[in-house]
Every structure is written in structure tokens, then in C-alpha cells.
Amino acid sequence: MEDDRECEGVDIIPEVASSYRPVKGMMFSSIDQAFDFYCEYAKKAGFGARKGGSYVHGGVLKTKYFTCCKEGYKPAKMCDLKGDCNESSKPYYKRRKRPTIRCGCRAHIQLKSVDGGFFEVDDFVEGHNHRMVADSDMQFVCSAKKLTHVQEEAIYELSNMNLGPVKAFNLMRTHYGGFEKVGATKDDCKNFRQGLNCYIREYDAEMIVQRLCAKKTFSSDYPFEYDVNDDRELIRMFWADETLKSNYLAFGDIISFDATFKTNKYKMVFVPFTAIDNHCHSVTVCAGLLASKTIESYTWLLQMLLKSFGQAPKVVVTDQDPAMKQAIAAVFPNTRHRLCMWHIMKKVADKVGADLCNNEDFKSRLCNIVWTDSISPLEFEEKWQAIMVEFELDKNKWLTDMYEIRFDLIPVFYRDELLSGLMRTTSRSERENHFFEKATNS
């Protein structure tokens, strides 16, 4: 502000190449083209531009002004004009107190309409009464900071690789050689990405369906299915690319799937199916999106899996979701359904009491029979009954219920299933969920 006051009454004419300087008589095909040209001139000169007043006659724009951003002065409050702005009075409107950059600069360009559709430069004043903005600070001037088409395309392409607008800005900063050379700020990148999301929000489901349908057109054996409700809203989707399909055909004898990963925006359940390869690493064999965790939804998902791969797994590991249990029994009648040991064993403390759960002898003896497959089924039942009697748990309803489903739970009853010892819980599916969450939030 002090620097601007020092320059009052002095015309400062910026040094700009003649190819960027407006000239009286210059023609433009539209107001937007003229404003873009003036903004580019202002950027080279070192000041901000803004649209000024206009004159309209008979519904036709006759005159238009573009001015320096420091043109005019800050409007006074209504209460200041009245001279009465005490606590008891009610001002016409309130305004946040903040400094102003306006200093009455008279630099402007005047356009007049000619031949109905073109605009001619009728007047051009290039003298300013304030200092110019340094090149390193022009990125903060509203009329100068603007993402180019190439930069917008880069932000979009990087977002498809799960790189957000801030990371995109940092990449452009490195590529161009500094913050000031990008021509925009991080907030501009964020605003562009937000605007793009708002634009595609109503069509993103249709876009993903069209994209996967296009893949299916070029690859006839590409597994992809989807379902919509009566309102044409996407409610179910299943897909598996060539890599996932080969994973299932090679390692799909024993799979696990978990439906606890839910996106915040769409409230749809992401259901990845996980297997174990010959290096004991988790591999995804297919995936689905479900709008609800119902028997109908799970049944449809498993039917699409069977339709796509042509064979059912030998063992499926899930949690105790009753909807999953009924769907697996209906679609895979010859497949053994194994319950997750971890989800059940973590409830022991609540069901038997903290005192007994802290008993090292009880914990050791129980874990030695429920986690191992090195004993026989008969030996398991004998030791189970001994523990129930010794610790007076034979009347515990929850343990009795767990004993009734021991064939779907305890490892010793899966000794005849090849490789079944590799997957006893859904922890691999939960680790897959963690991996996908990191990818989608990066």
C-alpha cells in the first residue's frame, strides 16, 4: 500500500513486446477473445486485469471496458456514508474489515461493437499509478493464474493413476522448474479436479460400465457382468481381467472373500476374492461391487463367478455372515464353506469371561486343539470335552453352538482337503482391503 501511495500521480508504463500490447483499431471476434488477450498483456506487464463496466443499447452490447485490478476505490459502508455506525444502529449491511488493493489506477482498454459481431479497440490507457507485480508473484494474481489445456489433461491423466491434484502440482513444479513457472497454484489444481468430479458425478457409473463393456467387445472371454434396479441405478457388478482369470484357474481351489470394505461416496460394498499362489502370496482372482449385503446379492455374485470361470472352488473361507452361508450353499453345493477362525476366537473373552480368558492353562489347551490340524478329529473331541468339563463350560451356550459347527470351523476336519491349511481366516482378504484402500486414497 505504501509503495502504491508513493507512485500516485506518476504514470508507470510497463515494458511489453509490441506483439502483446493492445493497439487502437485492433479487432476481436468476441468479448472473451478480447479479455484473454488483455489478460495475457497484463501478465506480461505485471498487473492483474478484470472486467469493468459496459453499455448495452437495445439488448446489444455496444461498449465494454477491461481495467486494471487496482482501478477505482473500495466502496464505503452504508453506515459510513450515514456517519452513524454505533452499536445501537443497524447498518444496511456488514463487511469484513480487510485492506484493499485499489488505488484509483486508470489503466484500461475500451472496446466498441462494430458490424454486430466484432469488437474494436476504441481506447487504450497503459499508464499505471502503482508498481508492477514481480514475475515470481504473478502466479497469485487472479487473472494471470490459469491452468493450460495441457496441464488440465495432465491432472486428469494422473488422477486415473490415483495421483491427486497436489501430487500433480508437485510433478508440474519439478517439470517446469519452480512454483512460479507453473502458472497456477495448488488450489487451482484442486478446484479443477473438484469441478471435473462434479461434472462426471451423475455419469460415472455409466462411464465405468461403458468402459468395461468396451473391453468385453475386444476380448470375448473377458468376464464382466452388471445389474441395475427398476430406476436404472447400478446395484451389482462383477469383473475379472485376464490376469485375475488366470489366477483363479491356477490357484482357485481355495478362496476367501470379505464384504467389509465399503466406499464412503457410493455406499457400495467392494468384494475382492482372494487366493494363495505357489509362493504363498495373496492374489486377487475376481472382484465385485454390491449395493447391499443380501442373499440375493451374494447369490448373483457367486453365479457370475461360476458362469465366468466354469468351475467352483473346493473351499470358500468367509466370516459368519448368514447371507453368505446361504448363497454359497445354493450356488456351490459341492463346495465346503469354512468359517474364519479369527472372527470366532476373538469372541472367546466376551463369552467365557475375562478371568477364565486370562488363565494361561485354559488358553494354551484351547488353542492347541482349535488351531492345529496335527491331531485327529477323535482326539479333538476328547480334549474339547475334557476342557468343557474341567472349566465348567459344558453349559455355555455359545461354546455349545461353536461345537455344533466344528465341521465348518476347526482345522482338523479339513485335513482331507489339499492345501486347506494355507487359509484358515479371512485375514488375507482384509489385507487386500487395506491395499485397495491405500490405492484409492493415494
N, C-alpha and C positions, 0 to 999 in steps of 0.2 A: 504493500500500500504506500509506504514512504517513497519507494522508487518511482511509483506511478505519479505521486504528487510532484516529485522533482521534475517530471517530464511534462507537466501540464503547461500548455501554451507553446510547446515545441513539437513540430511535426517530424516524426521519425518515419522515414520511408525505407522499408525493408529492401534488401538487395536480392532480387529473384530473377532467374533467367527469363528472357522475353517470351519463351515458349509457354511459360506457366502464368504470365501476367495477363489479366483481362485487358482488352482494348476496346475503346468506344467503337461501336459498329459491329462487334463480334456477334455472330448468330448462334442460337441454340435451338434444338428441336423440341425441347421440353424444359420445364422448370427443374426437374430432377437432374437433368444433364447439366444445367447451368449451376446448380448448387454443388454437385460433385466437383465441377471444375473450380469453383470458388474455394471449396474446402481443400482441394489439392494445392491451390495457390497459398491459402492460409497456412497449410502445413509446411510448405517450403519457406514461407516468410517468417513463421514463428508466432502465430497468434491463432486463436480459436474463432470459428465462424458460426453464425446462427442465422436462422431465417427471421427477417423483420416484417414490417407491415406490408400491406398490399392494397390495391384499389381495384374493385370489381364494379363493372357497369353492365346492367342488363344480363346478369348471370355470367358474364365473360370477364376473365382476369385481364386487366389492362396494364397494371403496373405491379412489380414485385421488387422488394428490397432484400438484400443479403448484407448483414452487417458484421462488424467485429463483435466478439462475445462481451467486450467491455463497453459497448455502446450504451448510452443513457445512464441513468442512476437508479439505485434501489428505490422502489416505491415506498412512500411513507405510510405508517399505520394510520388507520382512520382516526384512532384516538389521539394520535399526534397532531393530525390536522385540526381536530376539535380543541386541542390544548387541554384535554381533561382525560387523564388515564390513571386515576387513583383506584384504590381497592373497591370503593363503593360503586363506581361507574361500571357499566357493562360495555366493553369495547365492541365494535362492529365485528371484528374477527381478531384472532390471536396469531402471532407469528413467532417462530422460534428465533431467538436472538443469535445471529451469526454474522460474520463480516461479509462484505460484498466486494466483488472484483470490478464492478462497474465504475468507470471514471469519466464517462461522457465522451468516449472515443467516437470520432465522426467518420472513421473509415467505413466505406460501404460500396456496394455496387447496385445500380438501379437498372432493371430490365423493363422493357416495354413490349407489348404484344404487337406483332406485325403479321399480316396475312392470315390472321386467325389462329394458326397453329405454331408459329415460330416466335422466338423471343430475342430481342436485340439489346445489347448493352447500350444504354442511353446515358449513363453517368457512372464514373468510376473515381472514387476518392481513396487514395492509397496511403495517405499520411495518418500516423497514429500518435496519440499523446501519452504513450506508455512504452515501457521497454518490451522487447520481444522475448518469447519463451525460448530457453536453450533447447538444442536438439535432443539432449538426453532426457528432457522433461516433456517432450511433445506427446509421449505415449499416454500422458494423463489428461491431455486436452480432449474434450468430448468429441469435437468434430474431426480430430486427427486420428484417434484410435479406432481402427476398423479392421476386422478380420478379412483377409482376401479370400477369394474363392478357393485358392489352393490350400490355405490354412484351414478353412472350414471343411474341405474334403479330407484333410489330414486328421482333424479331430474326429470326424465320422468314422474313418477307417480304423483309427486307433481304438475307438470305442468298441468296434467289432472284435478287437483283440483284448477286451476287458481292461483297457487303459483309459483312465478317467481324464477329464479336461485339464486338471492340474498337471498330471504327468505329460499330457500332450503339450502343454505350455512349456514345461521344462525341456522337453525334447526340441521344441522350436527355438527356445532361447539358446540352447547349445548349438543348434544348426546355424542360426543366424549370427551368433557371436555376441550375444548380450541381450539383456532385458529390453533396452531402448530400441533395438533393431527389429523386434518382433512386430511393433506397430499396434499392439494391443496388450491388455493385462490379463491376469488370471481370471478376474471376474468376467471379462468379455468372453473368455473360453467357456466358463461355467454357464453364462447366460445363453450362449449359442447352443450348448448341449441341452440345457433345460428347454429351450424353445423347440429343439428338434424332438425331444421326448414328448412334449405337449402335442406336437403335430402328428406323431405316429401313434399316440396313445390309443386312439379308437380303432386303429387298423393293425396293431402289432400282432394280434392273434391270427388275423387273415394273412399277414405277411409271412409268418413262420410256417403256416400251413402251405402257402403257395411255394415257398422256398423248398420245403421237404417234398412236396408233390413234384416239383421240377427235377429233383434228384431221382425220384422214383421213375420219372419218364425216361431218363437217360440210363438208369440201371433197373432193369425189370425185376430183379430179385432183391431190391432194396426194401427192407421191412419198415413200413410206415403206415399207421392207421390212426384215425381220429374219429371223434364222435361229438355231436352237438345236440343241444336240447331243443325244445319247441321254439325258443326265442332266438335260435341260431347262435347261441353262445357256446364256445368251446368248453367241454366238460371232461373230455378224456383224450389222451394222446399217447401213442406208443411208437418208438422208433429204435432202430439199431443199424449202424453203418456196417461196412464190410469188415472193419476191424473187430467190432463187437460181435458180429455174427461168427467170425472165425474163432473168437474166444469162447463162445458158447459151444460150438461144435467140438472144440478140443478139451474144454475144461468144465462143461456144463452139467456134469453128473451131480455135483453138489453145489447148490447156490443158496444165497441168502438175500433177502430183500427187506427193506425197512422203510416205513412211511412216516417218519418223524421229521423229515426236512420239509419245511413249509416256507414259501417265499412271502415276504411282507407285503408286496404290492398286489399280487393277484390272488392270494389266499388259496393257491393250488398246491397240492402235495406232490413233491418230486420223489419218485420211487426208482432208485437205481437198483439193478440186480447185480450182485457181486459173486464172483467165483474165485478160485485159487489156481494160479498157473503152476507149472512144474518147477518154478523157483520159489514157491511159497509166497508169491506176491499177489496182492489183490488185483483183480482185473474186472472191469465192467463188461457185462455181456449184453445188456439192453437197458432201456430206461423208459419211464412213463411219467405223465402228468395227470393227476386226478383232482377233480373239483371237490370230491367228498370221499371219505373213507368208509364206504358201504360194501355190503356183499356184492351188490350189482357191479360196482366199480372194479373191485378186485377180480371178480369173475371175468369181466370183459378184458381186463389187462392180461390175465393168465391165458385166456382164449387166444388173444393176439400173439402171445409168446408161442403157444403151441402151433398156431397157424403159420407163423413166420419161420420157425425152426424145424417143425415136423416131428419133434421128439420131446418128451417130457423129462425133466431131471429125475434122478433117483431119490435124492434127498433135498428137502427145502427147509431152511432154518429161518424162523421168524420169532417175534415176541408172542405174547399171549393174546393177541388181538383175535376175538372170536369171529369177526368178519373174515379175516384171512384164513382161519381154520376151515370155515365152511366153503369158501371159494376154492381152496386147494383140494379139499375132498371132492368137490363137484367136477373140477377140470382135470385134476391129476389123481384119479382113483388108485393108481398103482404106485404112486409116489409116497414115500414116508415123510411125514411132517414132523420136524424136530423143533422143539421149543428152545429158546435161548436160555442157557443155564445162568448167565449173569443176571438177567432180569428177575429170575426167580430167587437166586441165592441172596440178592441184596435185600430181600424182604424178610429174611430169617430173623434178623434182630428185632423187627417190629412184631413178628408173630410169636416168638418164644420168650421175649423179654430181654432186657439189657444184661441182667445178672447172669443168665444162662449163656448168653452170647459171648460174654467175657470169660467164660470158663474155657481155659485152653484145652482141657481134655475133651470137652464136647466138640469144640470147633475142629480139633485135629481128627477125631474119629469120624465126624460127619463129612469133612472134606475128603478124607481118604477113601470114601466109598462113592461119593457123588461126582467127583471129578475124574476118576480113573476108569480105564477100560481094561486094566490088567487082572481084574478078578472076574469070576463067573457070575452070571445072574443069580444063581442059587446062593452064592456066598454073599452077594449084596443084600438079598432079602433077609438072610440070617443076621447079618450085622446091623441092618436097619432096625429090625425088631428088637435086637438087644439094646440099641441106643434108646429107642422109644420107651422100653420098659425101665431101664436104669435111670433115666432122667425124667420119668413120669410124664411122657409126652404122647402116650398112646391115645389120649382123649383130645388131643389138639386137632381141631377140625381142619385147619389149613394144611398141616403136615399130612393128615389123612388124605386130603384131596390131592396133594402132590404125589403121594404114594400111588394113588389110583391112576395118575397119568405118567407113571415112571417109564413106560414103554416109549413115550414121546419125548423123554427128557434125559434120562440117565445114560451116560456113555456105554455102560456095559451091555445095554440092549441094542447097541449099534455096531457090535463087534463084527457082524457078518457083512456090513456094508463097507465096501472098499473106500479107503481114503476118508471115511466119515470122521475120523479123529482129528482131521485138519480144521474142521469148522464146528465148534460147539456153541458159539454165541453169535450174535449179530454185530459184534464189535467191529468187524471188518466193514460192514455196511455203514456203521456210524462214522468210521474213519473216512469212508468215501464221502459221506455227507459233509464232513469237515473240509475235505479237499475241494468239493464243489462250492462250498460257501466261501472259501478263500478266493476261488477263481472268480466268482460272481461279484465279490465285494472289492476286488483289487482295483 
